[in-house]
Amino acid sequence: MLFYSAMTEQANSGGGGTVKTSRVAILLSATVWPGAGQFAQKRWVAGAIYALSFLACFIVSMTYGVRIMLAYYGMWDFDRDHGDSNATSIKPHLVKMLIFFVIAVGIFIAALIDVVIVHIRRLRAVRNSVTL
């Protein structure tokens, strides 16, 4: 919180602080969590949409991943006869897990592109206001 408030003060003080804050927004969105960059740019709705949708896809993907691991390690129980039931039950979970994982990666990339586009627009606005 202290780091964020220091960056906000620097942005409000002028003198290139906005550019530095936007760079931090790109870094936050790329490394911390999708939506963190939008929050740093004070775009609350977009940040919440990216963060919550990524979280939902990530949780669903990991839930299927845990099911796959449980089914896989359940095959090593030699005290009972499994047949092929566990081997075939892994395949549908794998497909669902990969679908939600790909969606989560797409949300991550979209959030990063969104932060970069807003950064570029703000740079252009600053340059246009200086030249006028």
PyMOL commands that set and color helices and strands:
alter all, ss='L'
color gray80, all
select helices_A, chain A and resi 2-13+17-31+36-40+44-74+85-131
alter helices_A, ss='H'
color red, helices_A
deselect
rebuild
show_as cartoon
